Amino acid sequence: MSKLFEILQKIKAKPGMYIGRASVSDLFHFLVGFKTALRELGVEATEEEINFYREFQPWVQKKYHVSTSNSWAKIIMLHCTNEQEGFSVFYKLLDEFQNREKNLGDDSFGESKTKQGAKMQQ
């Protein structure tokens, strides 16, 4: 597992210990600092981490149907009543984001099965 996702699981379990409170904004700032620290230390990001840093923001924008230069944390907060709710929503979105490729794979498999079935019926 990547360092990013290891730390995210630790933060999820004990946010007060790592970022002070369960806050999506504080989590966002922590992750920016974490990325910077790893880069400064010369720690190479895994493919999974690179994917998160490049794709999570546009994925959240698409999910919420917004085009903005605001961070994913601010987009999440537009739909939450407080920081703690935003924190919980982040982890739900993260799970969905991480499973999106599996879901796409299932869909494409289903499509190819359907296409194969149609060919067999012809």
N, CA, C and O atoms as a Tinker XYZ file with bonds, in Angstrom:
   488  protein
     1  N      0.849000   -1.187000    0.000000    73     2
     2  CA     0.000000    0.000000    0.000000    64     1     3
     3  C      0.890000    1.243000    0.000000    63     2     4     5
     4  O      1.999000    1.232000    0.532000    81     3
     5  N      0.391000    2.284000   -0.592000    73     3     6
     6  CA     1.155000    3.527000   -0.682000    64     5     7
     7  C      1.177000    4.256000    0.657000    63     6     8     9
     8  O      0.321000    4.040000    1.515000    81     7
     9  N      2.162000    5.112000    0.812000    73     7    10
    10  CA     2.250000    5.928000    2.032000    64     9    11
    11  C      1.024000    6.825000    2.167000    63    10    12    13
    12  O      0.503000    7.004000    3.268000    81    11
    13  N      0.558000    7.392000    1.045000    73    11    14
    14  CA    -0.603000    8.277000    1.065000    64    13    15
    15  C     -1.820000    7.558000    1.630000    63    14    16    17
    16  O     -2.492000    8.078000    2.521000    81    15
    17  N     -2.103000    6.384000    1.123000    73    15    18
    18  CA    -3.312000    5.693000    1.550000    64    17    19
    19  C     -3.164000    5.074000    2.938000    63    18    20    21
    20  O     -4.152000    4.879000    3.646000    81    19
    21  N     -1.925000    4.768000    3.323000    73    19    22
    22  CA    -1.686000    4.334000    4.700000    64    21    23
    23  C     -2.025000    5.462000    5.668000    63    22    24    25
    24  O     -2.726000    5.249000    6.658000    81    23
    25  N     -1.526000    6.659000    5.380000    73    23    26
    26  CA    -1.766000    7.790000    6.280000    64    25    27
    27  C     -3.243000    8.194000    6.266000    63    26    28    29
    28  O     -3.785000    8.598000    7.295000    81    27
    29  N     -3.888000    8.088000    5.113000    73    27    30
    30  CA    -5.319000    8.416000    5.056000    64    29    31
    31  C     -6.133000    7.482000    5.955000    63    30    32    33
    32  O     -7.086000    7.921000    6.599000    81    31
    33  N     -5.769000    6.211000    6.003000    73    31    34
    34  CA    -6.485000    5.270000    6.871000    64    33    35
    35  C     -6.227000    5.575000    8.345000    63    34    36    37
    36  O     -7.123000    5.448000    9.180000    81    35
    37  N     -5.001000    5.976000    8.653000    73    35    38
    38  CA    -4.681000    6.355000   10.037000    64    37    39
    39  C     -5.453000    7.613000   10.438000    63    38    40    41
    40  O     -5.973000    7.698000   11.551000    81    39
    41  N     -5.526000    8.578000    9.538000    73    39    42
    42  CA    -6.260000    9.815000    9.823000    64    41    43
    43  C     -7.740000    9.519000   10.005000    63    42    44    45
    44  O     -8.385000   10.069000   10.898000    81    43
    45  N     -8.270000    8.658000    9.166000    73    43    46
    46  CA    -9.695000    8.295000    9.270000    64    45    47
    47  C     -9.998000    7.708000   10.650000    63    46    48    49
    48  O    -11.015000    8.032000   11.263000    81    47
    49  N     -9.105000    6.844000   11.127000    73    47    50
    50  CA    -9.309000    6.188000   12.417000    64    49    51
    51  C     -9.121000    7.148000   13.598000    63    50    52    53
    52  O     -9.854000    7.072000   14.584000    81    51
    53  N     -8.136000    8.053000   13.497000    73    51    54
    54  CA    -7.818000    8.959000   14.611000    64    53    55
    55  C     -7.491000   10.358000   14.082000    63    54    56    57
    56  O     -6.338000   10.785000   14.130000    81    55
    57  N     -8.498000   11.069000   13.580000    73    55    58
    58  CA    -8.211000   12.381000   12.995000    64    57    59
    59  C     -7.579000   13.360000   13.984000    63    58    60    61
    60  O     -6.714000   14.148000   13.600000    81    59
    61  N     -7.991000   13.323000   15.229000    73    59    62
    62  CA    -7.451000   14.240000   16.229000    64    61    63
    63  C     -5.957000   14.082000   16.426000    63    62    64    65
    64  O     -5.263000   15.055000   16.719000    81    63
    65  N     -5.463000   12.886000   16.270000    73    63    66
    66  CA    -4.049000   12.613000   16.472000    64    65    67
    67  C     -3.193000   13.158000   15.321000    63    66    68    69
    68  O     -2.031000   13.510000   15.522000    81    67
    69  N     -3.766000   13.226000   14.129000    73    67    70
    70  CA    -2.987000   13.612000   12.956000    64    69    71
    71  C     -3.265000   15.026000   12.465000    63    70    72    73
    72  O     -2.347000   15.738000   12.058000    81    71
    73  N     -4.535000   15.436000   12.502000    73    71    74
    74  CA    -4.861000   16.762000   11.959000    64    73    75
    75  C     -5.632000   17.643000   12.939000    63    74    76    77
    76  O     -6.081000   18.730000   12.574000    81    75
    77  N     -5.785000   17.190000   14.155000    73    75    78
    78  CA    -6.421000   18.009000   15.184000    64    77    79
    79  C     -7.907000   17.767000   15.361000    63    78    80    81
    80  O     -8.413000   17.770000   16.483000    81    79
    81  N     -8.605000   17.559000   14.256000    73    79    82
    82  CA   -10.058000   17.318000   14.324000    64    81    83
    83  C    -10.490000   16.701000   12.998000    63    82    84    85
    84  O     -9.745000   16.731000   12.019000    81    83
    85  N    -11.688000   16.146000   12.974000    73    83    86
    86  CA   -12.238000   15.582000   11.739000    64    85    87
    87  C    -12.734000   16.732000   10.872000    63    86    88    89
    88  O    -13.880000   17.166000   10.999000    81    87
    89  N    -11.873000   17.220000    9.999000    73    87    90
    90  CA   -12.177000   18.380000    9.168000    64    89    91
    91  C    -11.661000   18.134000    7.755000    63    90    92    93
    92  O    -10.484000   17.827000    7.565000    81    91
    93  N    -12.535000   18.266000    6.772000    73    91    94
    94  CA   -12.116000   18.060000    5.387000    64    93    95
    95  C    -11.119000   19.127000    4.947000    63    94    96    97
    96  O    -10.205000   18.831000    4.177000    81    95
    97  N    -11.276000   20.350000    5.417000    73    95    98
    98  CA   -10.330000   21.419000    5.056000    64    97    99
    99  C     -8.959000   21.162000    5.664000    63    98   100   101
   100  O     -7.938000   21.342000    5.000000    81    99
   101  N     -8.932000   20.740000    6.931000    73    99   102
   102  CA    -7.662000   20.425000    7.577000    64   101   103
   103  C     -7.007000   19.217000    6.905000    63   102   104   105
   104  O     -5.787000   19.174000    6.748000    81   103
   105  N     -7.812000   18.250000    6.513000    73   103   106
   106  CA    -7.295000   17.080000    5.809000    64   105   107
   107  C     -6.670000   17.496000    4.477000    63   106   108   109
   108  O     -5.588000   17.026000    4.124000    81   107
   109  N     -7.339000   18.362000    3.751000    73   107   110
   110  CA    -6.813000   18.845000    2.476000    64   109   111
   111  C     -5.448000   19.491000    2.671000    63   110   112   113
   112  O     -4.505000   19.190000    1.939000    81   111
   113  N     -5.340000   20.379000    3.658000    73   111   114
   114  CA    -4.066000   21.070000    3.905000    64   113   115
   115  C     -2.980000   20.097000    4.354000    63   114   116   117
   116  O     -1.818000   20.239000    3.975000    81   115
   117  N     -3.358000   19.120000    5.153000    73   115   118
   118  CA    -2.398000   18.100000    5.559000    64   117   119
   119  C     -1.864000   17.360000    4.329000    63   118   120   121
   120  O     -0.658000   17.144000    4.207000    81   119
   121  N     -2.764000   16.972000    3.420000    73   119   122
   122  CA    -2.354000   16.205000    2.237000    64   121   123
   123  C     -1.460000   17.017000    1.301000    63   122   124   125
   124  O     -0.551000   16.469000    0.677000    81   123
   125  N     -1.713000   18.305000    1.204000    73   123   126
   126  CA    -0.834000   19.165000    0.411000    64   125   127
   127  C      0.561000   19.175000    1.036000    63   126   128   129
   128  O      1.561000   19.047000    0.329000    81   127
   129  N      0.629000   19.326000    2.347000    73   127   130
   130  CA     1.918000   19.311000    3.048000    64   129   131
   131  C      2.601000   17.957000    2.965000    63   130   132   133
   132  O      3.821000   17.878000    2.816000    81   131
   133  N      1.817000   16.896000    3.060000    73   131   134
   134  CA     2.354000   15.538000    2.975000    64   133   135
   135  C      2.992000   15.307000    1.608000    63   134   136   137
   136  O      4.095000   14.769000    1.512000    81   135
   137  N      2.294000   15.714000    0.560000    73   135   138
   138  CA     2.819000   15.572000   -0.806000    64   137   139
   139  C      4.120000   16.372000   -0.964000    63   138   140   141
   140  O      5.094000   15.887000   -1.541000    81   139
   141  N      4.117000   17.577000   -0.454000    73   139   142
   142  CA     5.306000   18.434000   -0.544000    64   141   143
   143  C      6.475000   17.811000    0.214000    63   142   144   145
   144  O      7.599000   17.792000   -0.288000    81   143
   145  N      6.218000   17.304000    1.413000    73   143   146
   146  CA     7.277000   16.698000    2.222000    64   145   147
   147  C      7.882000   15.485000    1.520000    63   146   148   149
   148  O      9.103000   15.332000    1.492000    81   147
   149  N      7.043000   14.628000    0.957000    73   147   150
   150  CA     7.560000   13.452000    0.251000    64   149   151
   151  C      8.406000   13.864000   -0.946000    63   150   152   153
   152  O      9.457000   13.280000   -1.211000    81   151
   153  N      7.936000   14.873000   -1.662000    73   151   154
   154  CA     8.691000   15.358000   -2.827000    64   153   155
   155  C     10.046000   15.915000   -2.373000    63   154   156   157
   156  O     11.072000   15.622000   -2.987000    81   155
   157  N     10.050000   16.708000   -1.311000    73   155   158
   158  CA    11.294000   17.296000   -0.792000    64   157   159
   159  C     12.269000   16.220000   -0.316000    63   158   160   161
   160  O     13.484000   16.388000   -0.418000    81   159
   161  N     11.737000   15.126000    0.198000    73   159   162
   162  CA    12.579000   14.036000    0.680000    64   161   163
   163  C     13.009000   13.096000   -0.442000    63   162   164   165
   164  O     13.793000   12.172000   -0.222000    81   163
   165  N     12.498000   13.335000   -1.631000    73   163   166
   166  CA    12.857000   12.499000   -2.771000    64   165   167
   167  C     12.133000   11.166000   -2.810000    63   166   168   169
   168  O     12.583000   10.236000   -3.480000    81   167
   169  N     11.011000   11.062000   -2.097000    73   167   170
   170  CA    10.226000    9.829000   -2.101000    64   169   171
   171  C      9.323000    9.841000   -3.329000    63   170   172   173
   172  O      8.496000   10.737000   -3.498000    81   171
   173  N      9.491000    8.842000   -4.176000    73   171   174
   174  CA     8.694000    8.784000   -5.395000    64   173   175
   175  C      7.289000    8.300000   -5.088000    63   174   176   177
   176  O      7.082000    7.374000   -4.304000    81   175
   177  N      6.337000    8.947000   -5.723000    73   175   178
   178  CA     4.932000    8.570000   -5.556000    64   177   179
   179  C      4.651000    7.277000   -6.311000    63   178   180   181
   180  O      5.232000    7.015000   -7.364000    81   179
   181  N      3.756000    6.482000   -5.756000    73   179   182
   182  CA     3.312000    5.276000   -6.450000    64   181   183
   183  C      2.337000    5.672000   -7.553000    63   182   184   185
   184  O      1.854000    6.803000   -7.586000    81   183
   185  N      2.052000    4.743000   -8.447000    73   183   186
   186  CA     1.091000    5.005000   -9.514000    64   185   187
   187  C     -0.280000    5.353000   -8.926000    63   186   188   189
   188  O     -0.979000    6.228000   -9.438000    81   187
   189  N     -0.651000    4.672000   -7.864000    73   187   190
   190  CA    -1.933000    4.919000   -7.194000    64   189   191
   191  C     -1.979000    6.345000   -6.621000    63   190   192   193
   192  O     -3.005000    7.019000   -6.709000    81   191
   193  N     -0.873000    6.794000   -6.040000    73   191   194
   194  CA    -0.804000    8.149000   -5.483000    64   193   195
   195  C     -0.865000    9.196000   -6.592000    63   194   196   197
   196  O     -1.591000   10.184000   -6.485000    81   195
   197  N     -0.099000    8.972000   -7.652000    73   195   198
   198  CA    -0.122000    9.900000   -8.787000    64   197   199
   199  C     -1.534000   10.004000   -9.344000    63   198   200   201
   200  O     -2.004000   11.094000   -9.670000    81   199
   201  N     -2.199000    8.877000   -9.449000    73   199   202
   202  CA    -3.575000    8.857000   -9.933000    64   201   203
   203  C     -4.484000    9.690000   -9.030000    63   202   204   205
   204  O     -5.323000   10.445000   -9.522000    81   203
   205  N     -4.322000    9.558000   -7.718000    73   203   206
   206  CA    -5.131000   10.335000   -6.788000    64   205   207
   207  C     -4.880000   11.822000   -6.978000    63   206   208   209
   208  O     -5.819000   12.605000   -7.122000    81   207
   209  N     -3.601000   12.209000   -6.978000    73   207   210
   210  CA    -3.269000   13.633000   -7.081000    64   209   211
   211  C     -3.713000   14.244000   -8.414000    63   210   212   213
   212  O     -4.085000   15.417000   -8.457000    81   211
   213  N     -3.679000   13.484000   -9.477000    73   211   214
   214  CA    -4.071000   14.010000  -10.789000    64   213   215
   215  C     -5.566000   13.929000  -11.057000    63   214   216   217
   216  O     -6.140000   14.821000  -11.681000    81   215
   217  N     -6.189000   12.871000  -10.588000    73   215   218
   218  CA    -7.556000   12.581000  -11.022000    64   217   219
   219  C     -8.663000   12.848000  -10.004000    63   218   220   221
   220  O     -9.824000   12.983000  -10.388000    81   219
   221  N     -8.330000   12.926000   -8.721000    73   219   222
   222  CA    -9.395000   13.083000   -7.724000    64   221   223
   223  C    -10.136000   14.407000   -7.887000    63   222   224   225
   224  O    -11.366000   14.436000   -7.871000    81   223
   225  N     -9.400000   15.489000   -8.041000    73   223   226
   226  CA   -10.021000   16.814000   -8.207000    64   225   227
   227  C    -10.990000   16.839000   -9.393000    63   226   228   229
   228  O    -12.155000   17.190000   -9.208000    81   227
   229  N    -10.545000   16.475000  -10.615000    73   227   230
   230  CA   -11.490000   16.501000  -11.739000    64   229   231
   231  C    -12.642000   15.521000  -11.561000    63   230   232   233
   232  O    -13.756000   15.776000  -12.018000    81   231
   233  N    -12.373000   14.402000  -10.898000    73   231   234
   234  CA   -13.434000   13.427000  -10.657000    64   233   235
   235  C    -14.507000   14.007000   -9.730000    63   234   236   237
   236  O    -15.701000   13.827000   -9.972000    81   235
   237  N    -14.079000   14.708000   -8.664000    73   235   238
   238  CA   -15.034000   15.343000   -7.740000    64   237   239
   239  C    -15.818000   16.424000   -8.481000    63   238   240   241
   240  O    -17.030000   16.540000   -8.300000    81   239
   241  N    -15.144000   17.213000   -9.309000    73   239   242
   242  CA   -15.836000   18.248000  -10.082000    64   241   243
   243  C    -16.909000   17.622000  -10.965000    63   242   244   245
   244  O    -18.033000   18.119000  -11.034000    81   243
   245  N    -16.561000   16.542000  -11.631000    73   243   246
   246  CA   -17.524000   15.872000  -12.512000    64   245   247
   247  C    -18.683000   15.292000  -11.699000    63   246   248   249
   248  O    -19.843000   15.385000  -12.100000    81   247
   249  N    -18.361000   14.703000  -10.572000    73   247   250
   250  CA   -19.393000   14.095000   -9.711000    64   249   251
   251  C    -20.411000   15.140000   -9.249000    63   250   252   253
   252  O    -21.612000   14.873000   -9.206000    81   251
   253  N    -19.914000   16.333000   -8.905000    73   251   254
   254  CA   -20.791000   17.393000   -8.413000    64   253   255
   255  C    -21.226000   18.371000   -9.514000    63   254   256   257
   256  O    -21.894000   19.368000   -9.238000    81   255
   257  N    -20.846000   18.081000  -10.741000    73   255   258
   258  CA   -21.242000   18.906000  -11.890000    64   257   259
   259  C    -20.838000   20.369000  -11.715000    63   258   260   261
   260  O    -21.646000   21.280000  -11.901000    81   259
   261  N    -19.560000   20.573000  -11.352000    73   259   262
   262  CA   -19.043000   21.934000  -11.212000    64   261   263
   263  C    -17.725000   22.058000  -11.965000    63   262   264   265
   264  O    -16.971000   21.095000  -12.108000    81   263
   265  N    -17.480000   23.250000  -12.433000    73   263   266
   266  CA   -16.192000   23.574000  -13.040000    64   265   267
   267  C    -15.654000   24.763000  -12.250000    63   266   268   269
   268  O    -16.212000   25.859000  -12.293000    81   267
   269  N    -14.566000   24.528000  -11.533000    73   267   270
   270  CA   -14.058000   25.551000  -10.632000    64   269   271
   271  C    -12.569000   25.350000  -10.400000    63   270   272   273
   272  O    -12.027000   24.268000  -10.627000    81   271
   273  N    -11.934000   26.393000   -9.953000    73   271   274
   274  CA   -10.530000   26.265000   -9.563000    64   273   275
   275  C    -10.417000   25.987000   -8.064000    63   274   276   277
   276  O     -9.309000   25.852000   -7.543000    81   275
   277  N    -11.545000   25.903000   -7.371000    73   275   278
   278  CA   -11.531000   25.583000   -5.942000    64   277   279
   279  C    -11.092000   24.143000   -5.719000    63   278   280   281
   280  O    -11.236000   23.298000   -6.603000    81   279
   281  N    -10.566000   23.873000   -4.553000    73   279   282
   282  CA   -10.096000   22.538000   -4.201000    64   281   283
   283  C    -11.262000   21.562000   -4.044000    63   282   284   285
   284  O    -12.419000   21.956000   -3.900000    81   283
   285  N    -10.915000   20.278000   -4.076000    73   283   286
   286  CA   -11.939000   19.261000   -3.848000    64   285   287
   287  C    -12.560000   19.430000   -2.457000    63   286   288   289
   288  O    -13.738000   19.126000   -2.268000    81   287
   289  N    -11.789000   19.907000   -1.495000    73   287   290
   290  CA   -12.327000   20.118000   -0.141000    64   289   291
   291  C    -13.415000   21.195000   -0.151000    63   290   292   293
   292  O    -14.444000   21.046000    0.508000    81   291
   293  N    -13.190000   22.265000   -0.890000    73   291   294
   294  CA   -14.204000   23.330000   -0.970000    64   293   295
   295  C    -15.443000   22.852000   -1.718000    63   294   296   297
   296  O    -16.564000   23.212000   -1.359000    81   295
   297  N    -15.246000   22.044000   -2.752000    73   295   298
   298  CA   -16.391000   21.495000   -3.478000    64   297   299
   299  C    -17.227000   20.615000   -2.544000    63   298   300   301
   300  O    -18.454000   20.708000   -2.521000    81   299
   301  N    -16.553000   19.773000   -1.785000    73   299   302
   302  CA   -17.259000   18.912000   -0.831000    64   301   303
   303  C    -18.018000   19.769000    0.178000    63   302   304   305
   304  O    -19.165000   19.471000    0.510000    81   303
   305  N    -17.379000   20.835000    0.668000    73   303   306
   306  CA   -18.020000   21.682000    1.682000    64   305   307
   307  C    -19.234000   22.435000    1.153000    63   306   308   309
   308  O    -20.094000   22.840000    1.935000    81   307
   309  N    -19.319000   22.627000   -0.151000    73   307   310
   310  CA   -20.525000   23.250000   -0.716000    64   309   311
   311  C    -21.759000   22.392000   -0.483000    63   310   312   313
   312  O    -22.887000   22.883000   -0.534000    81   311
   313  N    -21.536000   21.106000   -0.227000    73   311   314
   314  CA   -22.642000   20.159000   -0.078000    64   313   315
   315  C    -22.760000   19.601000    1.335000    63   314   316   317
   316  O    -23.516000   18.657000    1.564000    81   315
   317  N    -22.031000   20.168000    2.274000    73   315   318
   318  CA   -22.041000   19.694000    3.659000    64   317   319
   319  C    -22.349000   20.844000    4.606000    63   318   320   321
   320  O    -22.104000   22.010000    4.297000    81   319
   321  N    -22.886000   20.493000    5.754000    73   319   322
   322  CA   -23.245000   21.524000    6.729000    64   321   323
   323  C    -22.099000   21.881000    7.671000    63   322   324   325
   324  O    -22.105000   22.951000    8.279000    81   323
   325  N    -21.106000   20.980000    7.795000    73   323   326
   326  CA   -19.976000   21.285000    8.670000    64   325   327
   327  C    -18.752000   20.476000    8.243000    63   326   328   329
   328  O    -18.850000   19.573000    7.412000    81   327
   329  N    -17.620000   20.806000    8.813000    73   327   330
   330  CA   -16.345000   20.184000    8.455000    64   329   331
   331  C    -16.316000   18.683000    8.743000    63   330   332   333
   332  O    -15.739000   17.909000    7.981000    81   331
   333  N    -16.935000   18.286000    9.836000    73   331   334
   334  CA   -16.946000   16.863000   10.195000    64   333   335
   335  C    -17.738000   16.058000    9.163000    63   334   336   337
   336  O    -17.327000   14.961000    8.786000    81   335
   337  N    -18.855000   16.592000    8.712000    73   335   338
   338  CA   -19.623000   15.919000    7.665000    64   337   339
   339  C    -18.790000   15.854000    6.384000    63   338   340   341
   340  O    -18.775000   14.830000    5.700000    81   339
   341  N    -18.103000   16.940000    6.066000    73   339   342
   342  CA   -17.231000   16.968000    4.891000    64   341   343
   343  C    -16.137000   15.915000    4.976000    63   342   344   345
   344  O    -15.797000   15.285000    3.975000    81   343
   345  N    -15.589000   15.724000    6.159000    73   343   346
   346  CA   -14.570000   14.707000    6.410000    64   345   347
   347  C    -15.126000   13.322000    6.094000    63   346   348   349
   348  O    -14.472000   12.526000    5.420000    81   347
   349  N    -16.318000   13.038000    6.574000    73   347   350
   350  CA   -16.955000   11.743000    6.305000    64   349   351
   351  C    -17.257000   11.569000    4.826000    63   350   352   353
   352  O    -17.051000   10.491000    4.268000    81   351
   353  N    -17.743000   12.623000    4.192000    73   351   354
   354  CA   -18.051000   12.574000    2.763000    64   353   355
   355  C    -16.781000   12.327000    1.954000    63   354   356   357
   356  O    -16.805000   11.580000    0.976000    81   355
   357  N    -15.666000   12.953000    2.359000    73   355   358
   358  CA   -14.406000   12.718000    1.654000    64   357   359
   359  C    -14.094000   11.231000    1.595000    63   358   360   361
   360  O    -13.747000   10.716000    0.532000    81   359
   361  N    -14.212000   10.531000    2.721000    73   359   362
   362  CA   -13.852000    9.116000    2.748000    64   361   363
   363  C    -14.831000    8.271000    1.930000    63   362   364   365
   364  O    -14.433000    7.266000    1.342000    81   363
   365  N    -16.094000    8.663000    1.885000    73   363   366
   366  CA   -17.046000    7.967000    1.011000    64   365   367
   367  C    -16.673000    8.185000   -0.445000    63   366   368   369
   368  O    -16.695000    7.251000   -1.246000    81   367
   369  N    -16.331000    9.422000   -0.786000    73   367   370
   370  CA   -15.920000    9.727000   -2.155000    64   369   371
   371  C    -14.619000    9.019000   -2.510000    63   370   372   373
   372  O    -14.462000    8.530000   -3.629000    81   371
   373  N    -13.692000    8.963000   -1.568000    73   371   374
   374  CA   -12.425000    8.288000   -1.818000    64   373   375
   375  C    -12.658000    6.812000   -2.138000    63   374   376   377
   376  O    -12.056000    6.276000   -3.068000    81   375
   377  N    -13.524000    6.161000   -1.378000    73   375   378
   378  CA   -13.847000    4.754000   -1.661000    64   377   379
   379  C    -14.449000    4.611000   -3.052000    63   378   380   381
   380  O    -14.072000    3.722000   -3.816000    81   379
   381  N    -15.380000    5.488000   -3.370000    73   379   382
   382  CA   -16.012000    5.448000   -4.683000    64   381   383
   383  C    -14.982000    5.708000   -5.789000    63   382   384   385
   384  O    -14.991000    5.035000   -6.819000    81   383
   385  N    -14.107000    6.674000   -5.574000    73   383   386
   386  CA   -13.060000    7.006000   -6.538000    64   385   387
   387  C    -12.134000    5.811000   -6.752000    63   386   388   389
   388  O    -11.800000    5.479000   -7.889000    81   387
   389  N    -11.726000    5.176000   -5.678000    73   387   390
   390  CA   -10.804000    4.049000   -5.790000    64   389   391
   391  C    -11.457000    2.832000   -6.443000    63   390   392   393
   392  O    -10.774000    2.014000   -7.060000    81   391
   393  N    -12.758000    2.715000   -6.310000    73   391   394
   394  CA   -13.473000    1.573000   -6.890000    64   393   395
   395  C    -14.034000    1.854000   -8.274000    63   394   396   397
   396  O    -14.622000    0.965000   -8.890000    81   395
   397  N    -13.866000    3.070000   -8.773000    73   395   398
   398  CA   -14.461000    3.430000  -10.063000    64   397   399
   399  C    -13.914000    2.583000  -11.197000    63   398   400   401
   400  O    -14.663000    2.210000  -12.100000    81   399
   401  N    -12.629000    2.274000  -11.171000    73   399   402
   402  CA   -12.037000    1.474000  -12.239000    64   401   403
   403  C    -12.557000    0.050000  -12.193000    63   402   404   405
   404  O    -12.778000   -0.566000  -13.236000    81   403
   405  N    -12.751000   -0.472000  -11.005000    73   403   406
   406  CA   -13.321000   -1.815000  -10.878000    64   405   407
   407  C    -14.732000   -1.830000  -11.443000    63   406   408   409
   408  O    -15.131000   -2.760000  -12.144000    81   407
   409  N    -15.489000   -0.764000  -11.119000    73   407   410
   410  CA   -16.857000   -0.674000  -11.624000    64   409   411
   411  C    -16.869000   -0.523000  -13.140000    63   410   412   413
   412  O    -17.697000   -1.131000  -13.817000    81   411
   413  N    -15.951000    0.286000  -13.679000    73   411   414
   414  CA   -15.857000    0.421000  -15.134000    64   413   415
   415  C    -15.497000   -0.909000  -15.753000    63   414   416   417
   416  O    -16.035000   -1.275000  -16.798000    81   415
   417  N    -14.599000   -1.633000  -15.124000    73   415   418
   418  CA   -14.205000   -2.945000  -15.615000    64   417   419
   419  C    -15.381000   -3.901000  -15.634000    63   418   420   421
   420  O    -15.547000   -4.674000  -16.578000    81   419
   421  N    -16.195000   -3.849000  -14.594000    73   419   422
   422  CA   -17.376000   -4.708000  -14.548000    64   421   423
   423  C    -18.329000   -4.351000  -15.669000    63   422   424   425
   424  O    -18.880000   -5.236000  -16.324000    81   423
   425  N    -18.534000   -3.032000  -15.900000    73   423   426
   426  CA   -19.442000   -2.583000  -16.944000    64   425   427
   427  C    -18.949000   -3.017000  -18.309000    63   426   428   429
   428  O    -19.725000   -3.512000  -19.126000    81   427
   429  N    -17.666000   -2.834000  -18.559000    73   427   430
   430  CA   -17.153000   -3.186000  -19.873000    64   429   431
   431  C    -17.206000   -4.699000  -20.064000    63   430   432   433
   432  O    -17.412000   -5.179000  -21.179000    81   431
   433  N    -17.020000   -5.453000  -18.976000    73   431   434
   434  CA   -17.131000   -6.898000  -19.064000    64   433   435
   435  C    -18.562000   -7.281000  -19.395000    63   434   436   437
   436  O    -18.822000   -8.158000  -20.219000    81   435
   437  N    -19.497000   -6.586000  -18.719000    73   435   438
   438  CA   -20.917000   -6.837000  -18.988000    64   437   439
   439  C    -21.273000   -6.522000  -20.430000    63   438   440   441
   440  O    -22.031000   -7.253000  -21.067000    81   439
   441  N    -20.711000   -5.410000  -20.947000    73   439   442
   442  CA   -20.969000   -5.035000  -22.334000    64   441   443
   443  C    -20.440000   -6.093000  -23.278000    63   442   444   445
   444  O    -21.125000   -6.491000  -24.220000    81   443
   445  N    -19.218000   -6.551000  -23.029000    73   443   446
   446  CA   -18.649000   -7.531000  -23.945000    64   445   447
   447  C    -19.414000   -8.840000  -23.870000    63   446   448   449
   448  O    -19.551000   -9.527000  -24.882000    81   447
   449  N    -19.923000   -9.206000  -22.681000    73   447   450
   450  CA   -20.745000  -10.406000  -22.571000    64   449   451
   451  C    -22.021000  -10.229000  -23.381000    63   450   452   453
   452  O    -22.454000  -11.151000  -24.072000    81   451
   453  N    -22.634000   -9.021000  -23.296000    73   451   454
   454  CA   -23.852000   -8.739000  -24.035000    64   453   455
   455  C    -23.584000   -8.814000  -25.531000    63   454   456   457
   456  O    -24.358000   -9.409000  -26.281000    81   455
   457  N    -22.482000   -8.206000  -25.958000    73   455   458
   458  CA   -22.122000   -8.225000  -27.387000    64   457   459
   459  C    -21.874000   -9.654000  -27.850000    63   458   460   461
   460  O    -22.281000  -10.040000  -28.946000    81   459
   461  N    -21.196000  -10.444000  -27.001000    73   459   462
   462  CA   -20.919000  -11.818000  -27.380000    64   461   463
   463  C    -22.217000  -12.606000  -27.485000    63   462   464   465
   464  O    -22.390000  -13.416000  -28.395000    81   463
   465  N    -23.134000  -12.360000  -26.539000    73   463   466
   466  CA   -24.420000  -13.028000  -26.572000    64   465   467
   467  C    -25.212000  -12.680000  -27.812000    63   466   468   469
   468  O    -25.863000  -13.541000  -28.404000    81   467
   469  N    -25.156000  -11.387000  -28.216000    73   467   470
   470  CA   -25.866000  -10.943000  -29.416000    64   469   471
   471  C    -25.290000  -11.601000  -30.654000    63   470   472   473
   472  O    -26.029000  -11.975000  -31.564000    81   471
   473  N    -23.957000  -11.746000  -30.695000    73   471   474
   474  CA   -23.314000  -12.395000  -31.836000    64   473   475
   475  C    -23.701000  -13.863000  -31.912000    63   474   476   477
   476  O    -23.903000  -14.411000  -32.995000    81   475
   477  N    -23.801000  -14.490000  -30.746000    73   475   478
   478  CA   -24.147000  -15.905000  -30.736000    64   477   479
   479  C    -25.583000  -16.126000  -31.213000    63   478   480   481
   480  O    -25.893000  -17.156000  -31.811000    81   479
   481  N    -26.458000  -15.152000  -30.944000    73   479   482
   482  CA   -27.860000  -15.289000  -31.347000    64   481   483
   483  C    -28.032000  -15.089000  -32.848000    63   482   484   485
   484  O    -29.023000  -15.551000  -33.414000    81   483
   485  N    -27.098000  -14.416000  -33.504000    73   483   486
   486  CA   -27.225000  -14.128000  -34.931000    64   485   487
   487  C    -27.039000  -15.326000  -35.767000    63   486   488
   488  O    -27.118000  -15.242000  -36.992000    81   487
